[in-house]
């Protein structure tokens, strides 16, 4: 009997503690109704620490109400600078504790969907808004750790509210919050964390923006992983095949990889579909012309080789040696001319792209500038060939000089148009100065030299 009596006594004591703590929650609720937030906080903090009510749905809801009220009150905000966080976390916990209940008693009020709510302005949407703004507050003060803490909690609220009402009524899309979290992670130097947030965005079938894909690809490039960078962009282009930002990023990656063959192939495809796209015409013209300039350097090498062979040929006295050197000389010159034939054809294609872009947009600065540079650089062929000529080949030299002059004049025409659009661009000023110098107009060349910063 004593043992039974002992159990009964213990049971009664335990019941009394639970009842007492429920009274504390009620006291907190009454204080909240009376707008006595100081007392309300004291009561609910006591209930939150008690084992009997620490995970009570009612305690979590009431605590959410009280702390959300504190975070939105100018008079009582001093009670807890972290009130918006505590309030939202409490609402989330209420939803979690009632998630598996057949009848959810407090969830509708927390979500703000109850037919009757004692505090219509106090719910998870209000708390999430407060927490989001607090995250923004910390972000603007460069406290990225605190900013991430609050924005991550907003994401938790979106997950906890399986109805989607919090996200919808907040008016801030989940992917926007994820983007914010990625940004603060990057600002804090935590690229691994940033990648997780960005990957969550790109894994969402409803996410139809290029931003996260481009950011992820850049992070992969920073790690030196071009394969991963391209994989991310391909994933985005599967969802958004016509997105120009993604395509431009793809072009940038292939450029870094040096895969201009793939680049030009892709540009050929899009230009065929969009023949009036000046950007893509410019890209193709630029890529092809830059490749031509690189290949053109080989022409100088073959010409130098031919020059040395010719000197040995002139010194040779034996017929066999002369014949051998003559064959080598002819081959070196043929190699040189073959290089210039290849680059000449490439530059003609690039010239066509730049001109086509300018027909569509006559004031396209970049196309004007690059076309001017193309004409200027084309003269490397004639300069090299002219320098190789014998002194007696005056007629051929005059032809080369005429071609050079015509190219410099065409270069100047385009560069001056670019100058009219952007008269302070140093690259344009330098190019115009150099072109006038090549044409022998030293007065004009000096005029443009003085226009350049630091040259006065």
C-alpha positions in Angstrom: 0.0 0.0 0.0 2.8 2.4 0.8 4.4 1.7 -2.6 1.1 2.4 -4.3 0.5 5.5 -2.2 4.0 6.7 -3.1 3.3 6.4 -6.8 0.0 8.2 -6.4 1.7 11.0 -4.6 4.4 11.3 -7.2 1.8 11.4 -9.9 -0.1 14.1 -8.2 3.0 16.2 -7.7 3.9 15.8 -11.4 0.4 16.8 -12.5 0.6 19.8 -10.2 3.8 21.0 -11.9 2.3 20.8 -15.3 -0.8 22.6 -14.2 1.3 25.3 -12.6 3.3 25.9 -15.8 0.1 26.0 -17.9 -1.0 28.8 -15.5 2.3 30.5 -16.3 1.5 30.3 -20.0 -2.0 31.7 -19.3 -0.4 34.5 -17.2 1.8 35.3 -20.2 -1.2 35.4 -22.5 -3.1 37.7 -20.2 -0.1 40.0 -19.9 0.1 40.1 -23.7 -3.6 41.0 -24.0 -3.0 43.9 -21.6 0.1 44.9 -23.6 2.3 44.3 -20.6 5.1 42.9 -22.7 7.6 43.0 -19.9 5.5 40.7 -17.7 4.5 38.6 -20.7 8.1 38.0 -21.6 9.0 37.0 -18.0 6.2 34.5 -17.8 6.8 32.9 -21.2 10.5 32.6 -20.6 9.7 30.7 -17.3 7.4 28.4 -19.2 10.0 27.8 -21.9 12.5 26.7 -19.3 10.1 24.3 -17.6 10.4 20.6 -18.7 6.7 20.2 -18.6 5.9 23.0 -21.1 9.2 23.6 -23.0 7.9 21.8 -26.1 4.2 22.7 -25.7 2.6 23.9 -28.9 0.7 26.5 -26.9 3.9 27.7 -25.3 5.6 28.0 -28.7 2.6 29.9 -30.1 2.3 32.3 -27.2 6.1 32.8 -27.1 6.0 33.6 -30.8 3.2 36.1 -30.3 5.0 37.8 -27.4 8.4 38.1 -29.0 7.0 39.2 -32.4 5.1 41.9 -30.5 8.3 42.9 -28.8 10.2 43.1 -32.1 7.6 45.3 -33.6 7.2 47.6 -30.6 9.2 50.8 -30.2 8.4 50.9 -26.5 9.4 47.4 -25.6 12.1 46.6 -28.2 14.8 47.1 -25.5 13.6 43.9 -23.8 15.4 41.7 -26.4 17.4 42.9 -29.5 17.0 39.4 -30.9 13.2 39.3 -30.4 12.4 38.9 -34.1 14.6 35.8 -34.3 13.1 34.3 -31.1 9.6 35.0 -32.3 10.0 33.4 -35.7 11.8 30.4 -34.2 9.0 29.9 -31.7 6.4 29.8 -34.5 8.5 27.3 -36.5 8.7 25.1 -33.4 5.0 25.3 -32.9 4.4 24.1 -36.5 6.9 21.3 -36.0 5.4 20.0 -32.7 1.9 19.9 -34.2 3.0 18.6 -37.6 2.0 15.0 -36.9 -1.1 15.8 -34.9 -4.4 14.8 -36.4 -6.1 18.0 -35.2 -3.8 21.0 -35.3 -5.0 23.3 -32.6 -2.5 26.1 -32.8 -1.1 25.8 -36.3 -3.9 27.8 -38.0 -3.4 30.8 -35.7 0.4 30.6 -36.2 -0.1 30.6 -40.0 -2.7 33.4 -39.8 -5.3 31.2 -41.4 -7.6 30.6 -38.4 -11.1 31.8 -38.8 -10.7 33.6 -35.5 -7.3 34.7 -34.3 -6.9 36.6 -31.1 -3.9 38.5 -32.6 -4.4 38.9 -36.3 -1.2 40.9 -36.7 0.9 38.3 -34.8 1.7 35.2 -36.9 4.5 33.6 -38.8 4.2 35.9 -41.7 4.8 39.0 -39.5 7.6 37.3 -37.7 9.3 36.2 -40.9 9.0 39.8 -42.3 10.6 41.1 -39.1 13.4 38.6 -39.3 14.0 39.3 -43.0 14.3 43.0 -42.3 16.7 42.3 -39.4 18.9 40.3 -41.8 18.9 43.2 -44.2 19.8 45.5 -41.2 22.9 43.4 -40.4 23.8 43.0 -44.1 23.9 46.8 -44.5 26.3 46.9 -41.6 28.5 44.2 -43.0 27.7 41.8 -40.2 27.3 38.9 -42.6 27.2 36.1 -39.9 24.2 37.7 -38.2 22.6 38.5 -41.6 22.9 34.8 -42.6 21.5 33.7 -39.3 18.3 35.6 -39.8 17.8 34.9 -43.5 18.5 31.2 -42.9 15.7 31.2 -40.3 13.3 32.8 -42.9 14.1 29.8 -45.1 13.3 27.5 -42.2 9.9 29.2 -41.8 9.2 28.6 -45.5 10.0 24.9 -45.1 7.9 24.6 -41.9 4.9 26.2 -43.5 4.0 23.4 -45.9 1.0 25.4 -47.2 3.4 27.9 -48.8 1.4 30.7 -47.3 4.3 32.3 -45.5 6.4 32.7 -48.7 3.4 33.9 -50.6 2.2 36.4 -48.1 5.7 37.6 -47.3 6.1 38.5 -51.0 9.7 37.4 -51.0 10.4 34.3 -53.0 12.4 31.5 -51.5 15.0 31.7 -54.2 15.5 35.4 -53.5 16.2 34.6 -49.8 18.6 31.8 -51.0 20.3 34.3 -53.3 20.7 36.7 -50.3 22.2 33.9 -48.2 24.6 33.0 -51.1 25.6 36.7 -51.3 26.4 37.1 -47.6 28.3 33.8 -47.6 30.4 35.0 -50.5 30.9 38.4 -48.7 32.1 36.5 -45.7 34.5 34.4 -47.8 32.6 31.1 -47.3 32.4 29.9 -50.9 31.4 26.3 -49.8 28.3 27.6 -48.0 27.5 29.9 -51.0 27.7 26.9 -53.4 25.2 25.0 -51.2 22.7 27.9 -51.4 23.2 28.4 -55.1 22.9 24.7 -55.8 19.6 24.6 -54.0 18.4 27.4 -56.3 19.5 25.7 -59.5 18.0 22.4 -58.4 14.6 24.0 -58.2 12.6 23.3 -61.4 10.8 26.6 -60.9 13.9 28.7 -60.8 14.2 30.4 -64.1 16.9 33.1 -63.7 20.5 33.0 -64.9 22.0 34.5 -61.8 22.6 31.4 -59.7 24.0 29.4 -62.6 26.4 32.2 -63.6 27.6 32.6 -60.0 28.1 28.9 -59.5 30.0 28.7 -62.8 32.3 31.5 -61.7 33.0 29.8 -58.4 33.9 26.7 -60.3 36.2 28.7 -62.6 37.9 30.2 -59.5 38.6 26.6 -58.4 40.1 25.9 -61.9 37.3 23.5 -62.7 36.1 24.4 -66.2 34.3 21.1 -66.5 32.1 21.9 -63.5 31.6 25.5 -64.7 30.3 24.3 -68.1 28.1 21.6 -66.5 26.3 24.3 -64.4 25.7 26.4 -67.5 24.5 23.5 -69.5 22.1 22.7 -66.7 20.7 26.3 -66.9 20.5 26.3 -70.7 18.4 23.1 -70.6 15.8 25.0 -68.7 16.4 28.4 -70.5 17.9 27.6 -74.0 17.4 31.2 -75.2 18.9 33.0 -72.2 21.6 35.3 -73.5 23.3 35.7 -70.2 23.9 32.0 -69.9 25.1 31.8 -73.5 27.5 34.7 -72.9 28.9 32.9 -69.8 29.3 29.8 -71.9 31.3 31.8 -74.4 33.4 33.3 -71.7 34.3 29.8 -70.3 35.3 28.5 -73.7 37.4 31.6 -74.2 39.2 30.9 -71.0 39.7 27.3 -72.1 41.1 28.5 -75.4 38.5 26.4 -77.3 37.8 29.0 -80.0 36.7 26.3 -82.4 33.8 25.4 -80.2 33.1 29.1 -79.6 32.9 29.9 -83.3 30.7 26.9 -83.9 28.2 27.9 -81.2 28.2 31.5 -82.5 27.6 30.3 -86.0 24.5 28.5 -84.7 23.0 31.4 -82.9 23.8 33.9 -85.6 22.0 31.7 -88.1 19.0 31.9 -85.8 19.5 35.6 -85.0 21.3 37.2 -88.0 20.7 40.7 -86.7 22.2 40.1 -83.2 25.0 42.7 -83.2 26.5 41.3 -80.0 27.1 37.8 -81.4 28.4 39.3 -84.7 30.8 41.3 -82.7 31.9 38.3 -80.6 32.5 36.2 -83.7 34.4 39.0 -85.4 36.5 39.6 -82.3 37.3 35.9 -81.7 38.3 35.3 -85.4 40.4 38.5 -85.7 42.3 37.8 -82.4 43.0 34.3 -83.6 44.3 35.7 -86.9 46.6 38.1 -85.0 48.1 35.2 -83.1 48.6 33.1 -86.2 50.1 36.1 -88.1 53.1 36.0 -85.8 54.2 32.8 -87.5 54.5 34.8 -90.8 57.3 36.9 -89.2 59.1 33.8 -88.0 59.0 32.2 -91.5 60.1 35.5 -93.1 63.1 35.8 -90.6 64.0 32.2 -91.5 63.8 33.0 -95.2 66.0 36.1 -94.7 68.8 34.0 -93.0 68.6 31.3 -95.7 68.9 34.0 -98.4 72.0 35.3 -96.8 73.6 31.8 -96.8 72.4 31.3 -100.4 74.2 34.5 -101.5 77.4 33.4 -99.8 77.3 29.8 -101.2 79.7 29.1 -104.1 78.9 25.5 -105.0 76.0 24.8 -107.3 74.7 22.0 -105.1 74.6 24.2 -102.0 72.9 26.9 -104.0 70.2 24.6 -105.3 69.6 23.2 -101.8 69.4 26.7 -100.2 67.2 27.9 -103.0 64.7 25.1 -102.3 64.8 25.9 -98.6 64.3 29.6 -99.4 61.4 29.0 -101.6 59.8 26.8 -99.0 60.2 29.4 -96.2 58.7 32.1 -98.4 55.8 29.7 -99.4 55.2 28.9 -95.7 55.1 32.6 -94.9 52.7 33.4 -97.7 50.5 30.4 -96.7 50.3 31.9 -93.2 49.3 35.3 -94.5 46.7 33.7 -96.9 45.1 32.0 -93.9 45.1 35.1 -91.7 43.9 37.3 -94.6 40.9 35.0 -95.1 40.2 35.1 -91.4 40.4 38.9 -91.2 38.0 39.1 -94.1 35.4 37.1 -92.2 35.9 39.2 -89.1 35.7 42.4 -91.1 32.4 41.2 -92.6 31.0 40.5 -89.1 32.0 44.0 -87.8 30.6 45.7 -90.9 27.3 43.7 -90.6 27.0 44.8 -86.9 27.6 48.4 -87.9 25.0 48.2 -90.6 22.5 47.4 -87.9 24.0 49.8 -85.3 26.2 52.5 -86.9 27.3 53.8 -83.5 28.3 50.5 -82.0 31.5 51.7 -80.3 33.2 48.3 -79.8 32.6 47.2 -83.4 34.0 50.5 -84.7 37.1 50.3 -82.6 37.8 46.6 -83.4 37.3 47.2 -87.1 39.8 50.0 -86.9 42.3 47.8 -85.1 41.7 45.1 -87.7 42.7 47.4 -90.6 45.7 48.6 -88.6 46.9 45.1 -87.7 46.4 43.8 -91.3 49.4 45.8 -92.3 51.7 43.5 -90.5 51.7 41.2 -93.6 52.7 44.1 -95.9 55.3 45.4 -93.5 56.9 42.0 -93.2 56.8 41.3 -96.9 58.2 44.8 -97.7 61.1 44.4 -95.3 62.0 41.1 -96.9 62.2 42.7 -100.4 65.6 43.3 -102.1 66.6 46.9 -102.6 66.0 46.5 -106.4 62.4 45.5 -105.9 61.1 49.1 -105.8 57.9 48.5 -107.8 56.8 45.7 -105.4 57.7 47.9 -102.4 55.5 50.7 -103.8 52.6 48.3 -104.0 53.1 47.2 -100.4 53.3 50.8 -99.3 50.1 51.7 -101.1 48.3 48.8 -99.5 49.6 49.9 -96.1 48.5 53.5 -96.6 45.0 52.4 -97.7 44.7 50.2 -94.6 45.8 52.9 -92.2 43.4 55.3 -93.8 40.5 52.8 -93.4 41.7 52.2 -89.8 41.7 56.0 -89.1 38.2 56.4 -90.5 36.7 53.8 -88.0 38.8 54.9 -85.1 37.8 58.6 -85.5 34.1 57.5 -85.5 34.8 55.6 -82.3 36.5 58.7 -80.9 33.4 60.8 -81.6 31.4 58.4 -79.5 33.9 58.2 -76.7 36.4 61.0 -76.9 38.0 60.2 -73.5 38.7 56.5 -74.2 42.4 56.1 -73.8 42.6 53.1 -76.1 41.0 55.0 -78.8 43.2 58.0 -78.3 46.3 55.9 -78.4 45.1 54.0 -81.5 44.4 57.3 -83.4 47.7 58.7 -82.3 49.6 55.6 -83.7 47.6 55.6 -86.9 48.4 59.3 -87.7 52.0 58.5 -87.0 52.0 55.6 -89.5 50.4 58.0 -92.0 53.2 60.5 -91.5 50.9 63.2 -89.9 53.1 64.0 -86.9 51.1 67.1 -86.0 47.9 65.2 -85.6 49.7 62.3 -83.9 51.0 64.8 -81.3 47.6 66.4 -80.9 46.1 63.0 -79.9 49.1 62.1 -77.7 48.4 65.2 -75.7 44.8 64.3 -75.3 45.8 61.1 -73.4 45.8 61.3 -69.6 49.2 62.1 -68.1 50.7 63.1 -71.5 50.3 66.9 -71.2 
